């Protein structure tokens, strides 16, 4: 989400964009470009993978420790493996309902976190811009700032009266008109569409406009 006030860095390309060789959608067949663009457009799963591996290793190490302690006839460090297994089988007996609910909720949330990280695409808020020699990866906030400036000029309103939200497949333009000054939503929508067509982002999002019913008192 961006307002026109965020457009200070649009003209300085490196601030909001990373350059990588062009991909298939932009007409390039260079080897390895798909991997480069995927790395630029999708978030890494390395941190989540390391966390999952660390948790599994910790559980296995603890189980091995308790098993070794039991094998040499020493008292368990925390709980005997056999006793733990019997308590798990006997659930929910011997466990307060509140504690059982809280434990189950925590386990469910942790499992949902890892599940969603595994199945969701993990796309970053970025789009590709075409170029003859490179595929330019631009943050959605940079695109939103440029579109907000264009919408502001078309609507003839102040910067704080326009807000643009850019997602993968949609651009939402929200305009608060000035009281007593007529506003043509179709003209604003067409201006934003032309600006977007000139940029040529991939994938091309659909533009929608929302005009607030409450006007702003002009200066």
C-alpha positions in Angstrom: 0.0 0.0 0.0 1.4 3.3 -1.0 0.4 7.0 -1.2 1.8 9.5 -3.6 4.0 10.7 -0.8 6.1 7.6 -1.3 7.3 8.4 -4.9 10.5 10.1 -4.0 12.6 7.1 -5.0 10.8 6.2 -8.2 13.4 7.9 -10.5 16.3 6.2 -8.8 16.0 2.7 -10.3 18.3 0.7 -7.9 16.3 1.8 -4.8 13.2 -0.2 -5.5 14.2 -2.6 -8.2 16.7 -5.4 -8.8 17.9 -6.2 -12.3 18.1 -9.8 -13.5 18.2 -11.3 -17.0 14.9 -11.6 -18.6 12.6 -14.6 -18.2 10.3 -16.5 -20.4 7.2 -14.2 -20.0 9.4 -11.3 -21.1 10.8 -13.0 -24.1 14.2 -14.3 -23.0 15.4 -17.9 -23.2 18.7 -17.5 -21.4 19.7 -20.5 -19.3 19.2 -20.1 -15.6 17.0 -17.1 -15.8 14.0 -18.9 -14.3 16.0 -19.7 -11.2 17.2 -16.1 -10.9 13.7 -14.7 -11.3 12.2 -17.2 -9.0 14.7 -16.2 -6.3 13.8 -12.5 -6.8 10.0 -13.0 -6.9 9.6 -15.6 -4.2 10.7 -15.6 -0.5 13.3 -18.1 0.6 12.3 -21.1 2.7 15.7 -21.6 4.1 15.0 -20.0 7.5 11.8 -22.1 8.0 13.7 -25.2 6.9 16.5 -24.6 9.4 13.9 -24.1 12.2 12.1 -27.3 11.3 15.3 -29.2 11.1 16.5 -27.8 14.4 13.2 -28.8 16.1 13.4 -32.4 14.8 17.1 -32.7 15.8 16.3 -31.4 19.3 13.5 -33.9 19.8 15.6 -36.8 18.4 18.6 -35.7 20.6 16.4 -35.6 23.7 14.8 -39.0 23.0 18.3 -40.5 22.5 19.5 -39.0 25.7 16.6 -40.3 27.7 17.0 -43.8 26.1 20.7 -43.8 26.9 20.0 -42.8 30.5 17.4 -45.5 30.8 19.8 -48.1 29.3 22.5 -47.5 31.9 20.0 -47.7 34.7 20.1 -44.0 35.7 17.0 -41.9 36.6 15.5 -40.0 33.7 16.7 -36.5 33.0 13.1 -35.1 32.6 10.7 -38.0 32.0 11.1 -41.7 31.2 10.3 -42.5 27.5 8.0 -45.3 28.5 6.2 -43.2 31.0 5.8 -40.4 28.4 4.4 -42.9 25.9 1.9 -44.2 28.4 0.7 -40.7 29.3 0.2 -39.9 25.7 -1.8 -43.0 25.1 -3.9 -42.3 28.2 -4.7 -38.7 27.2 -6.8 -36.8 28.2 -6.7 -38.5 31.6 -4.6 -36.8 34.2 -4.3 -33.5 32.3 -6.4 -30.4 33.1 -8.7 -29.5 30.2 -7.3 -25.9 30.1 -3.7 -27.2 29.8 -4.7 -29.7 27.2 -6.5 -27.1 25.1 -3.6 -24.6 25.3 -1.1 -27.3 24.4 -3.2 -28.5 21.5 -3.7 -24.9 20.2 0.0 -24.2 20.3 0.9 -27.4 18.5 -1.8 -26.7 15.9 -0.5 -23.2 15.2 3.0 -24.4 14.9 1.9 -27.1 12.5 -0.2 -24.7 10.5 2.8 -22.3 10.2 5.0 -25.0 8.7 2.3 -26.4 6.5 1.4 -23.0 5.0 5.1 -22.2 4.4 5.4 -25.6 2.6 2.3 -25.2 0.3 2.0 -21.5 -0.3 4.0 -20.0 -3.2 5.5 -17.3 -0.9 5.5 -14.6 -3.6 7.1 -11.3 -2.8 5.3 -8.0 -3.5 7.1 -7.5 -6.8 6.4 -7.3 -10.5 8.6 -7.7 -13.6 9.1 -4.8 -16.0 10.1 -5.6 -19.6 13.5 -4.5 -20.9 15.4 -5.4 -24.0 18.5 -6.6 -22.2 17.2 -7.4 -18.7 14.2 -8.2 -16.6 13.7 -5.5 -14.0 12.2 -6.7 -10.7 10.3 -3.8 -9.1 8.7 -3.6 -5.7 4.9 -3.1 -5.7 5.3 0.0 -3.5 7.3 1.7 -6.3 4.6 0.9 -8.8 1.9 2.1 -6.4 3.7 5.4 -5.9 3.9 6.1 -9.6 0.3 5.2 -10.1 -0.7 7.4 -7.1 1.0 10.3 -8.6 -0.7 9.8 -12.0 -4.1 9.4 -10.3 -3.5 12.6 -8.3 -2.8 14.6 -11.4 -5.8 13.2 -13.2 -8.1 13.9 -10.3 -6.5 17.3 -9.4 -6.4 16.5 -5.7 -3.8 16.7 -3.0 -1.3 13.9 -2.3 -3.0 12.7 0.8 -6.3 12.3 -1.0 -5.0 9.4 -3.2 -4.0 5.9 -2.0 -3.0 3.1 -4.3 -2.7 -0.6 -3.3 -0.9 -2.9 -5.7 -1.1 -6.7 -5.4 -0.2 -9.4 -7.8 -3.4 -9.3 -9.9 -5.1 -6.0 -8.8 -4.5 -2.3 -8.4 -6.9 -0.5 -6.1 -7.1 3.3 -6.4 -8.9 5.1 -3.6 -9.6 8.7 -4.1 -11.2 11.2 -1.7 -12.5 14.1 -3.8 -12.4 17.8 -2.8 -15.8 19.1 -1.6 -17.4 21.2 -4.3 -15.0 20.1 -7.0 -16.4 17.6 -9.6 -14.4 14.4 -10.0 -14.5 12.1 -13.1 -13.7 8.5 -11.9 -13.6 7.3 -15.5 -10.9 9.8 -16.4 -8.8 8.8 -13.3 -9.2 5.1 -14.1 -8.2 5.6 -17.7 -5.1 7.7 -16.7 -4.0 5.0 -14.2 -4.5 2.3 -16.8 -2.4 4.1 -19.4 0.3 4.6 -16.9 0.2 0.9 -16.1 0.3 -0.1 -19.7 3.3 2.1 -20.3 5.1 0.3 -17.4 4.1 -3.1 -18.7 4.4 -5.1 -15.5 4.1 -8.8 -15.5 1.7 -10.2 -14.5 -0.5 -7.3 -15.6 -2.9 -6.4 -12.7 -6.5 -5.2 -13.1 -7.2 -1.6 -12.2 -10.1 -0.7 -10.0 -11.1 2.7 -8.5 -13.0 3.6 -5.4 -14.2 7.1 -4.8 -15.0 8.1 -1.2 -18.4 9.5 -0.5 -17.0 11.9 2.1 -15.2 14.8 0.4 -12.2 16.8 1.7 -12.5 20.5 2.5 -10.2 22.3 0.1 -7.6 24.8 1.2 
